[in-house]
Amino acid sequence: MNYRPHSVYPPPPEGWHDEDFEYSFDLSNMPVFQSVLGLGQQINDIVLQLQRDAEFRWRAIQVSNPGSHLGLRFQTPDGTFLQNDYAPMENFSGFPGASAGIPGGEPVALEPEVVCPPGSVILLDVEVL
């Protein structure tokens, strides 16, 4: 049996500490979610601007209400896509009832974490599946 530590992320450097922080894509920063898209239509390069005061360590994705037929594709600040193609929203909900449209869910961990420089952006592409 392989050993897996409780936390998959290394401890912060001596003299530093981690603080919980969340960013979200929602109607307040993405009015595009009010648009009606047809099957196969895409909206690419939706920007999530990160704060400029400290680096952000992106460790999880959580979709709170995955009841739609949208596929998501995330791009890190260095231009790397987290996945090759659009993944259904429920893949990011961490909740077994996701495909039934039940709200809730746990964050889905990113391993390894994505270190985002201060002031960088995370990009999201959306497609109707």
N, C-alpha and C positions, 0 to 999 in steps of 0.2 A: 504494500500500500504506500502510495506517495503522500508525503506530508505537505499540507497547504496551510500557510499561516493565516491567522484571522484577518489580517489586512494585507491586501495584495500590493499595496503601495509602500515604498520605503518611507521611513520616518523623515521628517524635515531635518535640515542641517542644524547642528548645535546652535542654540540661541534663537532659533526660529520656531514658529508653531503654525499649524494649519488652522484656517478659519473656514467654516461652512459658508458657501456663497452659491447663489443660484442665478442663472440667466434663463430667460424663457423667450420662446417664439410664441406670440399670442396676438390678439387683435390690436393691442396697444402699440406694438412695434411692427406689425405685419398686416396692414389693411388688405393685403392681397388675399387673406383668408376669407374675406367677405365676397370674393369673386366666385362666380359659378364656372367651373371647368367641365369640359366634356371628356369622355373616355379618351385616354391617350394624350391629353393636353398636359403641357408642362409649364412650370414657372421656375426659372433657374436663377441662381445667384441671389437669393434672398439674404440680406446682410444682417448679422447680429453683431453689433459693435460692442467690444469689450472695454471695460474701464481702463484708463491710462495709469492708474496709481500702483498697480502690482500685476505680476504675472498671474494667470488663471490656470489651474491644473484641472483639466476637463476629465472627470473620472466616471461619469455616468450620463445616460440619456433616459429620460422618462417621458412617456406619452400618457397623459392622464385620462384621455378619453379617445381610445383608438377606434371608435365605431364607424369611421368612414373608410372609403376605398382608396385612400391616398398612399402612394409610395414615397418614401423619403430617402434622400441621399445627402450625407453630410460631408463637408469639405473643411479640413483643418486650416489654420492660418498659414501653414507652409504650402498649401495647394494640394495636399494629399486627400484623396477620397477615402472615407472610412470603409466603404464597400464599393464593389464594381458596378452595381446596378441599383435601381430603386428597390427598397425593401418595404414590405407592408408595415403600416404604422404599428400594428400589434406586435411586431418583432421588438419594438422598443418599449413595450409596456411592462414586461416582467410579470404579467398577471394572467393566470390561466383562462379567465373569462373574457379576455380581450377580444377574441373574434366574435363574441356575442354582443359587443358594444357596451359591456358593463364598465362604468367609470372606475378609476382607481389604478392600482398597479404599483409595483416597486420599480425603482431605477434599475436599469440594465447597465452593469459595470463595463467600462472600457478598460481593456488590458492590452497593452500598457496605457497608462494615463497619457493624455495629450497636453504637453506644456505649451500654453498660449502666451506669447509675449504681451506686455502691457500695450493697450491700444489697438491690438490686432482684431481681426474679424473672423467669425465662423460663418460659413456659407451653407445654405440649405437649398436643395433642389426638390421640387414637389412634382409628382406625376399622378394623374388619375389612373388607377389600375383597373 
